[in-house]
Amino acid sequence: MSDIVSRYFDLLIERTKTVAETQKEAIEAAAAICADVIMADNLVFTFGTGHGSFAAMEMFPRTGTVTGFRPIVESSMISFHRVLGDGGARQYRFIHSQEGYGRAILNSHQLVAEDAMLIFSHSGLNAVTLDIAVGAKERGMKVIGVTSIPHSSSTPSRHSCGQRLYEMADVVIDTGVPRGDAAIGIDGFEHPVGSTSTSIAIAIGHAINAVTAEIMVQRGIEPMVMVSPNTTEKTKATLQNDKNYADLWRRLKTR
């Protein structure tokens, strides 16, 4: 009987526990920025390419998330799951390495200095990710980076700025995931399996969201939080979520 199931979940638990123990202050610092931005009626934009986009999209609208987070979802950055054909993995691999494309993405959104940018990137070194970080900093925005310092620090930047995400962000949350990500070995097989970076990044994102809500409550502001409509309280939940969408539109329509 294989023990890979136990080995994988033990590894994921170990890595997540390490983040909880070592990154608590960084997560709280990130949430303080987010709370300040949201309470000032501005937006916390979230971004990631590839699997990093999953964490960015989880920030809103998702059950338990706060209105004021605003994912930037670029189709060419997330739709490579078909692998072959139009919008496949090879196109994604090419596009996310093209410096300047991230600037074009930013130019398609109305951002102000009082906003913040939350970037999820395991490697933290590819061109589009760093375009977003550089562009946000140029606009005067605070940048939060969720990245792997063990991986990123062992690999050169692929952007003309010469830096990696952890070197640019105002607040850095280190996933601690080693270079290469996958870490479960199989006897008689060369390549490791069992990646953990996506699960950990998403967990960090939800922790930021939760602490953001807590800070707002402690400051006497009731956060607008998404609630699950998949319960017997569907009608009530839908009304609440419609209010959340209306509040997001209110923030956007002045841009």
Secondary structure, 3 states (H helix, E strand, C coil): CCCHHHHHHHHHHHHHHHHHHHCHHHHHHHHHHHHHHHHCCCCEEEEECCCHHHHHHHCCCCCCCECCEEECCCHHHHCHHHCCCCCCHHHHHHHCCCCCHHHHHHHCCCCCCCCEEEEEECCCCCHHHHHHHHHHHHCCCEEEEEECHHHHCCCCCCCCCCCCHHHHCCEEEECCCCCCCCCECCCCCCCCECCCHHHHHHHHHHHHHHHHHHHHHHCCCCCCECCCCCCCCHHHHHHHHHHHHHHHHHHHHCC
